[in-house]
Amino acid sequence: MLSLSNPLLFQTASRCLICTLALFSHLSFADNRSDFREDSTLVFASDPYCPYICDKSAKHPGFFVEFARMALEPLGLRIEYELKPWKRVLAEARSGAIDGVMTLSREDGGGLLLPEKPILTTCQSVVTSKKSNYHWTDAESLAGRSMALVAGYTYDGPVREWLLANQESKDIHHIHGAKALEEILGLIAKDKLEMTISDCNVAASTAMAIGYPNTFQYFLTGYRVEMHIGMYQNHPDAEIIVKTLDEAVAKMRSDGRFQQLAERYGIQNVN
């Protein structure tokens, strides 16, 4: 069994030059404000996905929120975020009702503009109660087990083909809503379901938040989950923003701030 050692656990050449200088030299944004829309506010959204993006009542907003602010606020941009059901988040981002999406897989990123590289790469896990006799070997080991998944999520890696082949199974349930993972973990804790599939850090953080810190076991599938920040592709500043995000990842990794931010949120198995 692979388990987590600690369950507590992203138009022109002149405009790009402005972006780079502002990010790394912290120049004043005042002279460049015309490059961005007047209110200089970007509204991102996700469903609750702590420690990456957390409820606004939490002590800290989440890794992705802080990363975006560190990367984009030197440009004079203000970063706000909203929490909504995942399907609604994707629909609003593609229509331009919001500016972008945090904690986005490339598979879910159709119709959005993404940076070239992921902000963060973490781990996928099968989550069960510690009372379960389950042991992960491969996707076929999921057969005959009752599970619930978050409606609208894309599940990739070694589980993808098995889930697609068994999507009509009575053993697989789909839970809707912004707090779907909380509901699923609660059902597992009460022995009404056996398992779910989740990002390892998100599952552990959510379990802690809802009062089940030592209830679950986490089996790593070996799949590395790549998470992006995606922009509404027709946003007038989308290209310069995603370029800035790419540059910020490299800069913050080299100066140590990236790892410090991950450690602040207890994020493990991170690349």
Backbone as CSV, one residue per row, in Angstrom:
resi,resn,N_x,N_y,N_z,CA_x,CA_y,CA_z,C_x,C_y,C_z
1,MET,0.846,-1.194,0.000,0.000,0.000,0.000,0.871,1.230,0.000
2,LEU,0.592,2.155,-0.862,1.244,3.451,-0.858,0.364,4.427,-0.128
3,SER,0.866,5.073,0.882,0.036,5.984,1.658,0.801,7.258,1.936
4,LEU,0.081,8.278,2.297,0.702,9.544,2.629,1.263,9.477,4.042
5,SER,2.481,9.998,4.200,3.065,9.990,5.535,2.449,11.051,6.423
6,ASN,1.930,12.088,5.829,1.282,13.151,6.592,0.046,13.575,5.818
7,PRO,-1.140,13.318,6.309,-2.346,13.582,5.525,-2.679,15.048,5.353
8,LEU,-1.929,15.956,6.013,-2.213,17.394,5.814,-1.338,17.915,4.658
9,LEU,-1.870,17.615,4.215,-1.086,18.125,3.237,-1.741,19.497,3.150
10,PHE,-0.752,26.413,-7.669,-0.515,26.538,-8.824,-1.139,27.720,-9.770
11,GLN,1.093,41.185,-27.654,0.559,41.054,-28.240,1.711,41.545,-28.960
12,THR,2.054,42.182,-27.956,3.193,42.650,-28.714,4.434,42.430,-27.887
13,ALA,5.616,42.560,-28.591,6.853,42.346,-27.849,6.988,43.371,-26.739
14,SER,6.514,44.576,-26.949,6.643,45.616,-25.927,5.811,45.292,-24.711
15,ARG,4.636,44.710,-24.922,3.791,44.366,-23.771,4.445,43.260,-22.964
16,CYS,5.018,42.263,-23.653,5.692,41.177,-22.931,6.872,41.706,-22.138
17,LEU,7.593,42.694,-22.696,8.713,43.286,-21.986,8.228,44.007,-20.743
18,ILE,7.112,44.743,-20.868,6.523,45.407,-19.709,6.209,44.391,-18.632
19,CYS,5.600,43.243,-19.071,5.213,42.208,-18.122,6.413,41.673,-17.367
20,THR,7.492,41.353,-18.105,8.658,40.755,-17.480,9.312,41.721,-16.510
21,LEU,9.487,42.982,-16.949,10.102,43.959,-16.068,9.275,44.197,-14.823
22,ALA,7.954,44.217,-14.976,7.086,44.467,-13.822,7.157,43.338,-12.844
23,LEU,7.256,42.107,-13.363,7.260,40.953,-12.464,8.554,40.852,-11.694
24,PHE,9.675,41.007,-12.390,10.948,40.704,-11.742,11.650,41.938,-11.179
25,SER,11.273,43.124,-11.643,11.906,44.337,-11.127,10.962,45.151,-10.269
26,HIS,9.651,44.705,-10.223,8.645,45.385,-9.409,8.531,46.864,-9.763
27,LEU,8.508,47.157,-11.074,8.322,48.538,-11.495,6.896,48.977,-11.223
28,SER,6.702,50.286,-11.111,5.361,50.811,-10.896,4.470,50.480,-12.065
29,PHE,3.218,50.090,-11.763,2.252,49.749,-12.809,1.558,50.974,-13.375
30,ALA,1.720,52.087,-12.732,0.918,53.265,-13.066,1.059,53.653,-14.540
31,ASP,2.282,53.610,-15.087,2.488,54.047,-16.458,1.971,53.045,-17.478
32,ASN,1.676,51.814,-17.042,1.301,50.749,-17.960,-0.154,50.333,-17.813
33,ARG,-0.911,51.056,-17.029,-2.269,50.643,-16.713,-3.136,50.538,-17.969
34,SER,-2.811,51.254,-19.017,-3.615,51.195,-20.239,-3.551,49.832,-20.902
35,ASP,-2.562,49.010,-20.550,-2.467,47.675,-21.122,-3.540,46.749,-20.591
36,PHE,-4.187,47.109,-19.492,-5.179,46.264,-18.861,-6.509,47.009,-18.773
37,ARG,-7.568,46.246,-18.541,-8.870,46.897,-18.464,-8.928,47.798,-17.236
38,GLU,-9.866,48.700,-17.185,-9.835,49.793,-16.226,-9.859,49.347,-14.774
39,ASP,-10.660,48.308,-14.448,-10.770,47.979,-13.027,-9.582,47.181,-12.523
40,SER,-8.738,46.636,-13.429,-7.512,45.923,-13.057,-7.774,44.777,-12.094
41,THR,-8.944,44.178,-12.169,-9.294,43.059,-11.302,-9.533,41.820,-12.153
42,LEU,-8.945,40.691,-11.724,-9.193,39.404,-12.363,-9.993,38.548,-11.398
43,VAL,-11.087,37.978,-11.884,-11.918,37.102,-11.061,-11.746,35.672,-11.557
44,PHE,-11.162,34.849,-10.700,-11.001,33.435,-10.983,-12.029,32.640,-10.178
45,ALA,-12.229,31.393,-10.563,-13.153,30.547,-9.816,-12.669,29.109,-9.815
46,SER,-13.192,28.353,-8.887,-12.968,26.910,-8.773,-14.069,26.384,-7.880
47,ASP,-14.164,25.073,-7.778,-14.935,24.544,-6.667,-13.982,24.470,-5.473
48,PRO,-14.476,24.265,-4.237,-13.569,24.185,-3.098,-12.546,23.069,-3.319
49,TYR,-11.269,23.413,-3.284,-10.217,22.444,-3.598,-9.007,22.734,-2.724
50,CYS,-9.273,22.875,-1.449,-8.234,23.189,-0.478,-7.293,21.979,-0.339
51,PRO,-5.988,22.181,-0.252,-5.265,23.421,0.063,-4.910,24.290,-1.135
52,TYR,-5.430,23.987,-2.311,-5.089,24.767,-3.497,-5.936,26.027,-3.618
53,ILE,-7.235,25.904,-3.354,-8.114,27.066,-3.308,-9.162,26.775,-2.234
54,CYS,-9.240,27.625,-1.210,-9.973,27.296,0.018,-11.160,28.230,0.227
55,ASP,-12.048,27.806,1.110,-13.195,28.611,1.489,-12.705,29.944,2.048
56,LYS,-13.450,30.992,1.791,-13.018,32.319,2.224,-13.019,32.493,3.733
57,SER,-13.643,31.552,4.433,-13.601,31.599,5.893,-12.317,30.982,6.443
58,ALA,-11.548,30.320,5.588,-10.308,29.681,6.023,-9.255,30.728,6.355
59,LYS,-8.284,30.324,7.148,-7.214,31.234,7.561,-6.408,31.710,6.359
60,HIS,-6.171,30.815,5.408,-5.403,31.154,4.212,-6.226,30.806,2.975
61,PRO,-6.106,31.579,1.901,-6.990,31.382,0.745,-6.661,30.175,-0.116
62,GLY,-5.433,29.680,-0.055,-5.056,28.532,-0.859,-3.802,28.788,-1.671
63,PHE,-3.095,27.708,-1.993,-1.833,27.809,-2.726,-2.003,28.572,-4.030
64,PHE,-3.009,28.224,-4.834,-3.166,28.838,-6.147,-3.524,30.317,-6.040
65,VAL,-4.334,30.663,-5.059,-4.704,32.067,-4.888,-3.470,32.888,-4.531
66,GLU,-2.684,32.386,-3.585,-1.490,33.126,-3.189,-0.473,33.190,-4.314
67,PHE,-0.325,32.067,-5.036,0.605,32.079,-6.167,0.196,33.135,-7.200
68,ALA,-1.082,33.146,-7.564,-1.559,34.111,-8.564,-1.335,35.544,-8.103
69,ARG,-1.565,35.791,-6.833,-1.358,37.149,-6.317,0.119,37.527,-6.347
70,MET,0.982,36.583,-5.970,2.416,36.863,-6.000,2.896,37.112,-7.421
71,ALA,2.322,36.409,-8.379,2.757,36.537,-9.767,2.200,37.778,-10.444
72,LEU,0.940,38.110,-10.162,0.233,39.124,-10.952,0.046,40.471,-10.265
73,GLU,0.071,40.499,-8.954,-0.127,41.781,-8.278,0.990,42.791,-8.557
74,PRO,2.254,42.341,-8.796,3.273,43.335,-9.182,2.933,44.077,-10.470
75,LEU,1.997,43.532,-11.267,1.544,44.221,-12.468,0.429,45.220,-12.171
76,GLY,0.008,45.302,-10.922,-1.090,46.184,-10.568,-2.447,45.529,-10.661
77,LEU,-2.461,44.212,-10.866,-3.720,43.475,-10.978,-4.187,42.995,-9.608
78,ARG,-5.474,43.078,-9.376,-6.062,42.580,-8.147,-6.693,41.219,-8.438
79,ILE,-6.414,40.221,-7.593,-6.896,38.859,-7.810,-8.013,38.547,-6.832
80,GLU,-9.188,38.230,-7.362,-10.317,37.788,-6.555,-10.691,36.370,-6.982
81,TYR,-11.391,35.647,-6.101,-11.808,34.301,-6.471,-13.176,33.978,-5.908
82,GLU,-13.853,33.066,-6.599,-15.183,32.607,-6.210,-15.188,31.080,-6.192
83,LEU,-16.036,30.517,-5.344,-16.181,29.062,-5.251,-17.565,28.670,-5.732
84,LYS,-17.617,27.758,-6.707,-18.873,27.340,-7.319,-18.752,25.872,-7.722
85,PRO,-19.873,25.217,-8.055,-19.788,23.855,-8.601,-18.926,23.841,-9.865
86,TRP,-18.189,22.745,-10.056,-17.169,22.690,-11.096,-17.734,22.899,-12.498
87,LYS,-18.860,22.264,-12.822,-19.430,22.426,-14.157,-19.769,23.888,-14.439
88,ARG,-20.273,24.570,-13.436,-20.606,25.992,-13.600,-19.348,26.819,-13.796
89,VAL,-18.289,26.484,-13.056,-17.019,27.194,-13.197,-16.529,27.130,-14.641
90,LEU,-16.510,25.928,-15.220,-16.017,25.768,-16.583,-16.899,26.516,-17.583
91,ALA,-18.219,26.429,-17.405,-19.141,27.105,-18.322,-18.942,28.617,-18.265
92,GLU,-18.791,29.174,-17.075,-18.635,30.623,-16.934,-17.297,31.105,-17.482
93,ALA,-16.253,30.295,-17.297,-14.941,30.692,-17.813,-14.931,30.687,-19.338
94,ARG,-15.580,29.709,-19.940,-15.603,29.625,-21.407,-16.472,30.713,-22.033
95,SER,-17.443,31.208,-21.274,-18.313,32.258,-21.799,-17.793,33.654,-21.480
96,GLY,-16.814,33.752,-20.595,-16.286,35.047,-20.207,-16.994,35.686,-19.032
97,ALA,-17.897,34.955,-18.366,-18.565,35.492,-17.185,-17.582,35.689,-16.035
98,ILE,-16.521,34.873,-16.021,-15.397,35.071,-15.108,-14.136,35.122,-15.952
99,ASP,-13.031,35.557,-15.356,-11.809,35.730,-16.135,-11.013,34.451,-16.307
100,GLY,-11.132,33.531,-15.352,-10.333,32.324,-15.473,-10.640,31.311,-14.399
101,VAL,-9.902,30.201,-14.465,-10.126,29.049,-13.587,-8.819,28.673,-12.909
102,MET,-8.901,28.365,-11.635,-7.753,27.827,-10.903,-7.929,26.320,-10.716
103,THR,-6.794,25.613,-10.559,-6.749,24.159,-10.351,-7.382,23.427,-11.524
104,LEU,-6.945,23.758,-12.716,-7.527,23.239,-13.943,-6.588,22.225,-14.574
105,SER,-7.120,21.050,-14.971,-6.323,20.104,-15.742,-6.324,20.535,-17.200
106,ARG,-5.307,20.111,-17.951,-5.280,20.457,-19.375,-6.446,19.804,-20.102
107,GLU,-6.880,18.626,-19.626,-8.003,17.934,-20.250,-9.297,18.735,-20.109
108,ASP,-9.436,19.476,-19.020,-10.620,20.313,-18.805,-10.475,21.705,-19.399
109,GLY,-9.301,21.990,-19.991,-8.993,23.352,-20.384,-9.440,23.747,-21.772
110,GLY,-10.261,22.926,-22.432,-10.734,23.274,-23.761,-11.464,24.598,-23.780
111,GLY,-11.132,25.455,-24.736,-11.761,26.764,-24.830,-11.127,27.818,-23.951
112,LEU,-10.081,27.445,-23.196,-9.381,28.394,-22.341,-7.918,28.475,-22.748
113,LEU,-7.266,29.564,-22.388,-5.847,29.738,-22.668,-5.051,29.391,-21.416
114,LEU,-4.126,28.426,-21.529,-3.345,27.949,-20.400,-1.869,28.285,-20.591
115,PRO,-1.136,28.479,-19.489,0.315,28.593,-19.601,0.910,27.320,-20.210
116,GLU,2.128,27.409,-20.711,2.755,26.258,-21.346,2.971,25.114,-20.358
117,LYS,3.294,25.440,-19.125,3.593,24.414,-18.128,2.601,24.493,-16.976
118,PRO,2.363,23.356,-16.287,1.462,23.406,-15.134,2.039,24.245,-14.009
119,ILE,1.159,24.825,-13.215,1.602,25.556,-12.027,2.130,24.572,-10.990
120,LEU,1.436,23.452,-10.853,1.749,22.493,-9.800,1.444,21.085,-10.302
121,THR,2.280,20.126,-9.920,2.038,18.721,-10.243,2.028,17.931,-8.946
122,THR,0.909,17.263,-8.655,0.816,16.512,-7.405,0.391,15.069,-7.686
123,CYS,-0.397,14.476,-6.800,-0.628,13.034,-6.858,-2.115,12.688,-6.819
124,GLN,-2.453,11.592,-7.479,-3.810,11.057,-7.479,-3.882,9.898,-6.483
125,SER,-5.003,9.793,-5.766,-5.128,8.718,-4.783,-6.529,8.125,-4.790
126,VAL,-6.594,6.858,-4.403,-7.861,6.210,-4.075,-8.014,6.335,-2.565
127,VAL,-9.145,6.861,-2.125,-9.370,7.142,-0.711,-10.417,6.187,-0.163
128,THR,-10.077,5.497,0.908,-11.019,4.596,1.571,-10.942,4.812,3.075
129,SER,-11.913,4.252,3.780,-11.833,4.226,5.235,-10.692,3.313,5.660
130,LYS,-10.089,3.616,6.784,-9.044,2.746,7.312,-9.581,1.372,7.682
131,LYS,-10.892,1.269,7.825,-11.503,-0.020,8.151,-11.636,-0.920,6.927
132,SER,-11.456,-0.360,5.748,-11.609,-1.136,4.516,-10.422,-2.080,4.323
133,ASN,-10.685,-3.208,3.689,-9.611,-4.158,3.370,-9.048,-3.933,1.973
134,TYR,-9.378,-2.806,1.388,-8.957,-2.517,0.009,-7.454,-2.279,-0.072
135,HIS,-6.849,-2.727,-1.187,-5.459,-2.408,-1.509,-5.379,-2.129,-3.006
136,TRP,-4.798,-1.007,-3.363,-4.652,-0.647,-4.773,-3.561,-1.487,-5.435
137,THR,-3.864,-2.046,-6.583,-2.852,-2.677,-7.435,-2.874,-2.040,-8.820
138,ASP,-4.066,-1.964,-9.395,-4.275,-1.301,-10.679,-5.758,-0.956,-10.776
139,ALA,-6.182,-0.428,-11.910,-7.575,0.015,-12.032,-8.566,-1.122,-11.838
140,GLU,-8.194,-2.319,-12.213,-9.106,-3.454,-12.054,-9.409,-3.737,-10.587
141,SER,-8.548,-3.265,-9.695,-8.804,-3.479,-8.261,-9.959,-2.624,-7.758
142,LEU,-10.477,-1.724,-8.599,-11.645,-0.920,-8.234,-12.952,-1.697,-8.443
143,ALA,-12.892,-2.777,-9.200,-14.110,-3.515,-9.568,-14.828,-4.039,-8.333
144,GLY,-16.153,-3.888,-8.343,-16.976,-4.414,-7.257,-16.987,-3.567,-6.008
145,ARG,-16.383,-2.402,-6.060,-16.324,-1.515,-4.888,-17.262,-0.329,-5.104
146,SER,-18.016,0.031,-4.100,-18.906,1.192,-4.225,-18.085,2.469,-4.081
147,MET,-18.273,3.391,-5.009,-17.508,4.636,-4.968,-18.378,5.791,-5.411
148,ALA,-17.954,6.977,-5.041,-18.598,8.202,-5.513,-17.523,9.115,-6.074
149,LEU,-17.875,9.828,-7.153,-16.974,10.756,-7.803,-17.642,12.122,-7.884
150,VAL,-16.844,13.161,-7.984,-17.386,14.514,-8.110,-17.876,14.707,-9.544
151,ALA,-19.127,15.051,-9.704,-19.712,15.234,-11.035,-18.969,16.326,-11.803
152,GLY,-18.606,16.023,-13.040,-17.923,16.994,-13.879,-16.423,16.931,-13.842
153,TYR,-15.840,16.206,-12.883,-14.392,16.084,-12.813,-13.892,15.163,-13.922
154,THR,-12.678,15.419,-14.385,-11.994,14.523,-15.306,-11.015,13.675,-14.512
155,TYR,-11.142,12.362,-14.616,-10.252,11.442,-13.898,-9.342,10.772,-14.914
156,ASP,-8.062,11.093,-14.859,-7.116,10.573,-15.829,-6.184,9.557,-15.182
157,GLY,-5.096,9.264,-15.855,-4.161,8.293,-15.328,-4.663,6.872,-15.471
158,PRO,-4.205,5.970,-14.613,-4.536,4.550,-14.754,-6.001,4.226,-14.523
159,VAL,-6.763,5.142,-13.932,-8.184,4.872,-13.673,-9.079,5.279,-14.838
160,ARG,-8.558,6.045,-15.788,-9.400,6.661,-16.812,-10.184,5.644,-17.635
161,GLU,-9.483,4.701,-18.249,-10.159,3.757,-19.141,-11.125,2.870,-18.383
162,TRP,-10.759,2.490,-17.166,-11.654,1.634,-16.374,-12.938,2.383,-16.044
163,LEU,-12.827,3.647,-15.641,-14.018,4.431,-15.313,-14.900,4.639,-16.536
164,LEU,-14.285,4.896,-17.677,-15.071,5.075,-18.900,-15.814,3.793,-19.262
165,ALA,-15.153,2.658,-19.101,-15.774,1.380,-19.440,-16.867,0.997,-18.460
166,ASN,-16.826,1.553,-17.259,-17.775,1.167,-16.216,-18.656,2.328,-15.762
167,GLN,-18.817,3.336,-16.589,-19.535,4.543,-16.163,-21.013,4.306,-15.881
168,GLU,-21.566,3.222,-16.396,-22.962,2.905,-16.124,-23.133,1.963,-14.935
169,SER,-22.036,1.628,-14.287,-22.097,0.696,-13.162,-22.911,1.277,-12.005
170,LYS,-23.707,0.429,-11.383,-24.486,0.843,-10.212,-23.600,1.088,-8.997
171,ASP,-22.356,0.657,-9.081,-21.428,0.873,-7.966,-20.821,2.283,-7.976
172,ILE,-20.965,3.000,-9.093,-20.331,4.311,-9.232,-21.395,5.399,-9.181
173,HIS,-21.256,6.313,-8.242,-22.206,7.407,-8.048,-21.507,8.738,-8.330
174,HIS,-22.258,9.708,-8.802,-21.709,11.036,-9.079,-22.432,12.061,-8.211
175,ILE,-21.648,12.817,-7.453,-22.199,13.778,-6.502,-21.983,15.191,-7.040
176,HIS,-23.068,15.961,-7.061,-23.025,17.322,-7.589,-22.887,18.336,-6.449
177,GLY,-22.484,19.549,-6.825,-22.455,20.630,-5.850,-21.052,21.071,-5.500
178,ALA,-20.948,22.275,-4.940,-19.651,22.854,-4.612,-18.943,22.117,-3.481
179,LYS,-19.695,21.387,-2.674,-19.084,20.659,-1.559,-19.236,19.156,-1.741
180,ALA,-19.139,18.727,-2.997,-19.339,17.311,-3.301,-18.316,16.419,-2.606
181,LEU,-17.054,16.826,-2.586,-16.031,15.974,-1.964,-16.270,15.837,-0.470
182,GLU,-16.692,16.912,0.182,-17.022,16.819,1.604,-18.126,15.789,1.832
183,GLU,-19.151,15.830,0.993,-20.253,14.887,1.125,-19.777,13.460,0.903
184,ILE,-18.937,13.267,-0.097,-18.431,11.924,-0.397,-17.612,11.375,0.757
185,LEU,-16.704,12.169,1.292,-15.882,11.690,2.406,-16.736,11.393,3.634
186,GLY,-17.777,12.191,3.844,-18.682,11.921,4.952,-19.381,10.580,4.795
187,LEU,-19.782,10.246,3.573,-20.441,8.965,3.313,-19.481,7.801,3.527
188,ILE,-18.217,7.984,3.131,-17.221,6.933,3.364,-16.983,6.748,4.859
189,ALA,-16.886,7.859,5.581,-16.662,7.777,7.029,-17.805,7.072,7.743
190,LYS,-19.016,7.170,7.183,-20.191,6.550,7.792,-20.486,5.163,7.201
191,ASP,-19.511,4.636,6.430,-19.616,3.294,5.836,-20.772,3.166,4.848
192,LYS,-21.170,4.267,4.216,-22.221,4.202,3.210,-21.654,4.105,1.798
193,LEU,-20.371,4.336,1.673,-19.613,4.148,0.444,-18.253,3.603,0.821
194,GLU,-17.574,2.991,-0.157,-16.252,2.463,0.173,-15.120,3.381,-0.231
195,MET,-15.257,4.112,-1.339,-14.085,4.844,-1.812,-14.444,6.008,-2.716
196,THR,-13.415,6.839,-2.959,-13.460,7.868,-3.990,-12.070,7.987,-4.572
197,ILE,-11.946,8.796,-5.609,-10.658,9.087,-6.236,-10.461,10.587,-6.168
198,SER,-9.291,11.017,-5.706,-9.086,12.444,-5.481,-7.608,12.780,-5.520
199,ASP,-7.308,14.030,-5.773,-5.965,14.533,-5.521,-5.629,14.253,-4.060
200,CYS,-4.436,13.727,-3.828,-4.087,13.263,-2.484,-4.103,14.384,-1.447
201,ASN,-3.588,15.555,-1.793,-3.549,16.659,-0.842,-4.928,17.222,-0.563
202,VAL,-5.754,17.275,-1.600,-7.111,17.796,-1.427,-7.921,16.874,-0.529
203,ALA,-7.817,15.574,-0.746,-8.570,14.624,0.076,-8.176,14.743,1.541
204,ALA,-6.882,14.808,1.818,-6.417,14.886,3.194,-6.816,16.197,3.852
205,SER,-6.694,17.305,3.110,-7.067,18.611,3.659,-8.565,18.678,3.933
206,THR,-9.377,18.154,3.005,-10.829,18.166,3.187,-11.234,17.305,4.356
207,ALA,-10.602,16.140,4.498,-10.900,15.260,5.629,-10.641,15.963,6.955
208,MET,-9.547,16.669,7.044,-9.230,17.414,8.259,-10.277,18.498,8.508
209,ALA,-10.659,19.212,7.455,-11.579,20.332,7.603,-12.960,19.902,8.082
210,ILE,-13.401,18.694,7.719,-14.741,18.250,8.105,-14.722,17.339,9.334
211,GLY,-13.573,17.266,9.991,-13.518,16.560,11.271,-13.194,15.097,11.208
212,TYR,-12.530,14.644,10.120,-12.131,13.240,10.006,-10.634,13.134,9.729
213,PRO,-9.785,13.629,10.634,-8.352,13.693,10.339,-7.649,12.338,10.286
214,ASN,-8.170,11.326,10.952,-7.483,10.035,11.000,-8.387,8.889,10.544
215,THR,-9.305,9.193,9.662,-10.330,8.231,9.272,-9.986,7.471,8.001
216,PHE,-9.191,8.089,7.114,-9.022,7.549,5.773,-7.608,7.055,5.512
217,GLN,-7.509,6.178,4.519,-6.215,5.783,3.988,-6.161,6.185,2.515
218,TYR,-4.962,6.490,2.062,-4.769,7.091,0.742,-3.813,6.211,-0.069
219,PHE,-4.302,5.633,-1.148,-3.504,4.771,-2.013,-3.116,5.545,-3.266
220,LEU,-1.828,5.811,-3.423,-1.378,6.566,-4.587,-1.409,5.686,-5.830
221,THR,-2.024,6.194,-6.898,-2.136,5.420,-8.136,-0.886,5.532,-9.004
222,GLY,-0.006,6.458,-8.676,1.193,6.680,-9.478,1.018,7.761,-10.527
223,TYR,-0.211,8.258,-10.692,-0.460,9.287,-11.697,-0.145,10.649,-11.113
224,ARG,0.582,11.455,-11.885,0.918,12.803,-11.469,-0.116,13.779,-12.022
225,VAL,-0.780,14.495,-11.141,-1.861,15.404,-11.501,-1.278,16.782,-11.811
226,GLU,-1.433,17.221,-13.056,-0.939,18.543,-13.455,-2.078,19.555,-13.376
227,MET,-1.836,20.641,-12.655,-2.867,21.663,-12.460,-2.401,23.008,-13.002
228,HIS,-3.317,23.670,-13.697,-3.028,24.917,-14.381,-3.944,26.030,-13.870
229,ILE,-3.632,27.236,-14.288,-4.551,28.361,-14.218,-4.924,28.690,-15.656
230,GLY,-6.210,28.663,-15.978,-6.659,28.925,-17.337,-7.384,30.254,-17.435
231,MET,-7.184,30.952,-18.554,-7.810,32.256,-18.785,-8.877,32.163,-19.875
232,TYR,-9.935,32.940,-19.725,-10.907,33.126,-20.802,-10.134,33.581,-22.036
233,GLN,-10.251,32.811,-23.116,-9.352,33.032,-24.249,-9.560,34.366,-24.957
234,ASN,-10.733,34.974,-24.810,-10.971,36.276,-25.445,-10.735,37.450,-24.502
235,HIS,-10.243,37.169,-23.301,-9.872,38.260,-22.402,-8.770,39.070,-23.074
236,PRO,-8.870,40.398,-23.090,-7.890,41.207,-23.832,-6.451,41.052,-23.362
237,ASP,-6.261,40.590,-22.124,-4.909,40.468,-21.580,-4.522,39.023,-21.318
238,ALA,-5.256,38.065,-21.896,-5.032,36.657,-21.594,-3.603,36.220,-21.905
239,GLU,-3.071,36.613,-23.056,-1.744,36.142,-23.455,-0.652,36.645,-22.520
240,ILE,-0.707,37.918,-22.170,0.331,38.451,-21.293,0.212,37.871,-19.881
241,ILE,-1.014,37.558,-19.460,-1.211,36.990,-18.125,-0.657,35.569,-18.051
242,VAL,-0.959,34.724,-19.025,-0.450,33.349,-18.966,1.066,33.328,-19.141
243,LYS,1.611,34.249,-19.922,3.074,34.336,-20.037,3.687,34.714,-18.693
244,THR,3.067,35.644,-18.005,3.552,36.049,-16.687,3.502,34.894,-15.700
245,LEU,2.440,34.099,-15.748,2.330,32.941,-14.860,3.440,31.934,-15.129
246,ASP,3.725,31.666,-16.398,4.822,30.762,-16.744,6.140,31.268,-16.183
247,GLU,6.407,32.550,-16.365,7.659,33.129,-15.889,7.733,33.106,-14.371
248,ALA,6.589,33.314,-13.713,6.573,33.341,-12.250,6.887,31.971,-11.660
249,VAL,6.390,30.894,-12.275,6.695,29.551,-11.784,8.210,29.334,-11.778
250,ALA,8.842,29.641,-12.902,10.292,29.447,-12.998,11.040,30.307,-11.984
251,LYS,10.658,31.576,-11.864,11.334,32.480,-10.951,11.166,32.048,-9.499
252,MET,9.942,31.688,-9.119,9.671,31.332,-7.726,10.272,29.986,-7.354
253,ARG,10.417,29.097,-8.316,11.111,27.839,-8.033,12.599,28.092,-7.800
254,SER,13.169,28.984,-8.574,14.603,29.234,-8.457,14.967,29.983,-7.186
255,ASP,14.071,30.845,-6.697,14.417,31.613,-5.495,13.855,31.012,-4.202
256,GLY,13.172,29.856,-4.309,12.715,29.140,-3.114,11.319,29.479,-2.644
257,ARG,10.697,30.518,-3.220,9.376,30.907,-2.739,8.300,29.870,-3.051
258,PHE,8.470,29.164,-4.164,7.482,28.163,-4.564,7.398,27.047,-3.525
259,GLN,8.546,26.501,-3.141,8.549,25.428,-2.153,8.086,25.928,-0.790
260,GLN,8.442,27.120,-0.429,7.983,27.692,0.832,6.464,27.794,0.862
261,LEU,5.876,28.184,-0.257,4.424,28.292,-0.340,3.770,26.911,-0.229
262,ALA,4.345,25.915,-0.893,3.815,24.548,-0.794,3.891,24.040,0.643
263,GLU,4.983,24.307,1.312,5.165,23.853,2.697,4.170,24.551,3.627
264,ARG,3.868,25.809,3.351,2.924,26.550,4.181,1.551,25.849,4.195
265,TYR,1.210,25.234,3.079,-0.093,24.558,2.960,-0.002,23.043,3.188
266,GLY,1.157,22.555,3.611,1.291,21.132,3.885,1.166,20.266,2.653
267,ILE,1.513,20.811,1.486,1.364,20.080,0.227,2.540,19.133,0.041
268,GLN,2.236,17.844,-0.132,3.247,16.829,-0.314,3.199,16.270,-1.732
269,ASN,4.232,15.489,-2.074,4.322,14.862,-3.389,4.162,15.889,-4.506
270,VAL,4.891,16.988,-4.376,4.730,18.097,-5.312,5.957,18.225,-6.200
271,ASN,5.733,18.511,-7.478,6.809,18.843,-8.407,6.643,20.294,-8.863
